[in-house]
């Protein structure tokens, strides 16, 4: 478990642009199952690829004509139960931090695993996500 003061700026990086911070399994279930239309759910992390690639790429992707209606995030290593619950919705993909999931009416339609994130740039991640938004949002 990471100290709250360490992860606050990393959480704020997404919540400041409209992401709902989910801290319990119930919040995860309610958001995924209760969202009609598109939902982007991000598994945030303290790792360098989250800071250098994932969070900037996700934020850049939202500047698109089509974008998810609802935005949510869980934080791996901090909100363990919420993250574990979110990962149940990502199956058959294995646990991955960071990762990005796009849902349409509660169904997973697009997923970026850590290996897609750590080897890419923020621009590449944004382009990958905007292609998915154009198809599913």
N, C-alpha and C positions, 0 to 999 in steps of 0.2 A: 504494500500500500504506500502510495506516495503522499507526502504532506500536502494538505490543501493549498497552502501558499505557493507551492512549487507549480501545481497544475492550474491554478486559477487563470493565469494569462493564456494558457493553452486552451482552456475551456472557453474563455472570453473571445478568443480568436474566431470561434464559430458562433457563439451565442450573440455576439455583437452584430452579426449579419443575419440574424433571424432564426438560428437553430434552437430548438427546444432541447434543453439538457435533461436527459432521462436518467434517473438515479435508482429506480426500482423496477422489478420485473413487471409489476402491474402497469406502470407508466408505458413500458415498451409494448405490452400487449394492447393497451388502449390506443396507442398511436398507430401501430401497424394495422390492427384489426378495424379500427374506427376511421381510418382515412379513406375517403372515396377519392379516386383519382391518383395522382402521383405523389410519392413520398421518397425523399432522399434520406437515408439513415447512414450516418458516418460513425465508424468505430475510431475514436480519437486515441492518440497515444503520445507518450513523451519522446519517442524515438526521433532521430534526426530526419528520417524520410517523411514523417508526419509534418514536421515543421517546415522542411525545405521543399517538399513536393506536394503532399496530399492536401493540407489545409489551403495553401495558396491556389492549387489547381481546382479544388472544390469551389472556392470563392470565385475564381475566374470563370468557372463553368456557369455560374448563375447569371452571368451577363449574356443571356441568350434569349432570342424571341420566345422559345419554349423552355420552360424550366419547371421543376417540381413545385407543386402547390404547397406541400408541407415539408418542413426540414426538421430532422431530429438527430441527436447525437448521444452516444454513450462513451464513457472513457474507460478504456482497458487499464487494469491495474489500480483503478480508483473505485469505480462503481461496478464491482465484480459481479453481483447478482444481475444487475441490469444488462451488462455485457453478455453474460452467459445466456440470458433469455433472448436477447437479440440474435445471438448466434444460432439459436434453434430455428429461426426463420431463414437463415442463410444456407441451411442444408440443401444439397450435399456438399457444399464447400466446407473445408476444415476451418477451425478457428484461425483468424488472421488479424493482426494488429499492425498498422492501421488497415482499414478496409472501407469500402464504400458500396452501399447497396441501394438500388433503385427498385421501388415497388410500384405496382399499378393495381389499385383496388385490392391491396393486401397480398398480392402475389409477387414474388421476387422475379424481376425481368432482366436485371443487369447487375453484375457484381465485379468489383475490382478487388483483387487480393493483394496482399503485401508485395508479392513479387511483381505485380503490375505497377506498383507505386514506387518501390525503392530503386528501380532501374530507369525510371522515366523522369521527365521534367514536369513542372507545374503545367506548362502549356500542353504537353502531351496528355496529361490526365484530364485537363479541361476539355480538350478536343474529343477524347474518348467519351466523356460524360455528355457533352453537348450532342454527339451523335445519338446517344441513347435517349436523351431528352427529345430530340427531334422525332424519334420513332415512337416513344411511349408517352410523352406528355402532351 
